[in-house]
Amino acid sequence: MLRQTTQQLITALYPRLSHEDELQGESNSISNQKRILETYAKQNGFSNLRWYTDDGYSGANFQRPGFQAMLADIEAGKVGTVIVKDLSRLGRHRTQTALFIDYLRERNVRVLSATENIDTFNENDDLIIGFKGLVNDFYARDGSRRVRTGYRQKQKEGIVTIPPFGYFKDKNTKKVVVVEEAAETVRMIFSAYIGGSGMKAIARTLNEQRRKTPALMQMELLNKRLPNTQDGILKKYLWDATMVGRILKDESYIGTLICHKSERNKINKTFRFTDPEEQFRHENYLPMIVTRETWELAQTLMTERKAKNTRAGTNKGILRYGGLLRCQDCGRTFIGKRIKLKDGERVVYVCDTYHRYGKEHCSSHMVDEEALDRLISAELLRTKELYEENWSRLEWFIEKWTPKASMASAKISKLQEHILLLEEEVEVILMERIRDKANAERYDRMIAKREEKIAEAKKQIEELQNISEMLRSRQAKLKRDISLIDDILRDDKMSEAHLKMLVEKILVHEEDGKLDLEIRLKAPFRDHLDIFENGEQTDSILSAEFDYDRLGAIIYGDYYAG
């Protein structure tokens, strides 16, 4: 008989049932577990029984109310014995469960498994406990992996459950269609913002016009219950600047569906936003609600306004080159002036030092706005020619890489399998480290060696995945920018939004009454110019890590051997 050594201590009876366990029927039900635990406790002479129950909680983590209550009593020194139907009731995460059992041993708390005849105070049961841990861990991981794999596959395929505001998924056809009422609101938001209105002002206008918010529209589409009055709807579902900003940033409206923006680890209870390279992008997946040019103009203006921390006005009286012109001689910015002439109006820009303090401190550096437009147009034509040249060279890179892509994919699969094996080895070693504390340093070295191999394998996977994506992304962006330049050049007048998007700054130098202007494009456009220098490839397309000798070694080499 297993009698409790100290009768005053609590005998904790812990039944647990997850939603998955419910599928197994009566054998794992809470009521059946309670019968087993109560019978076992009485037959073995345990007293001072106390129930700690978790019904509907997964064993993949320890954040369960019943378990936490039991843990609190254990830490308070009130519990002498814990009885469970089987060790999987404690938890299905192998390492966490092993650490918990070790924690209980240190506090002289015994764990008994009623149906498995396991006693954690019996050293002969250690091997069985380890084996049971492996089985339970596999069960949890396999279930989690199946759910995660299924959901992740849907994300890869672009299967939408709840589409963004402006769209609705037809239950019959499974296609995502445009909701015109919402789409009209989206177009209005973009138009107002590009026109100079701020996000707060736009939200205020939307509320005044009683336009439906995303939440309200979703409830209507799903036929959910709404407030009885219009005023009730307005009070609960109002537009604000954050909602407007979220719509302005959403790539869905140019047809791009992005999945896996965040992920949650149910075992560790962690949440994080994923990096862009981990997300699944589906170009041209959704019907476009706004043009790509409109969307990119909005992104440029958001970046500019955030950087300058300025409030958007009404767009009246905007001097398009304001903030872009800088005197190369004194370092100050330029100010704009409107000069009225008989045949109309002329806009000129002069150095602010000259304007404020006179010619003794700096010359005027006067630049005519129409002349600036001509210079920018000429610069864009030159840039377009370079882009088209780079397009041809980029095609050569893609042609060279394409035959190797399938081999790279097979290599990635092998590396992923190897990582899983190494991770399992790490956990087994960790279990041995817990039991054999005297040789902890030796186990630490074994773990470190495998973690190095995992890191190297992950680096190789990243390299192989990045190459194809980098080439495709570069080509797509180059194509978009060439198209954008064509659209800009077709307009008679360069808009303020276009200038803010294209130009970083224009440096003006004056010597002997002659002006010398240097136009610097912003980084996203400059990238295409930096691909080749003096006929040599730079790291703007592929870094040194991606040279073709390295690629061959990655694809054909055996980095993961041993």
Secondary structure, 3 states (H helix, E strand, C coil): CCCCCCCCCEEEECCEECHHHHCCHHHHCHHHHHHHHHHHHHHCCCCCEEECCEECCCCCCCCCHHHHHHHHHHHCCCEEEEEECCHHHCCCCHHHHHHHHHHHHHCCCEEEECCCCEECCCHHHHHHHHHHHHHHHHHHHHHHHHHHHHHHHHHHHCCCCCCCCCEEECCCCCCEEECHHHHHHHHHHHHHHHCCCCHHHHHHHHHHCCCCCHHHHHHHHCCCCCCCCHHHHHHHCCCCHHHHHHHHHCHHHHCCEEECCEEEECCCCEEEECCHHHCEEECCCCCCCCCHHHHHHHHHHHHHHHHHCCCCCCCCCCCCCCCCEEECCCCCEEEEEEEEECCEEEEEEEEHHHHHHCCCCCCCCCEEHHHHHHHHHHHHHHHHHHHHHHHHHHHHHHHHHHHHHHHHHHHHHHHHHHHHHHHHHHHHHHHHHHHCHHHHHHHHHHHHHHHHHHHHHHHHHHHHHHHHHHHHHHHHHHHHHHHHHHHHHHCCCCCHHHHHHHEEEEEEEEECCEEEEEEEECHHHHHHHCCEECCEECCCCCCHHHCHHHHHHHHHCCCCCC
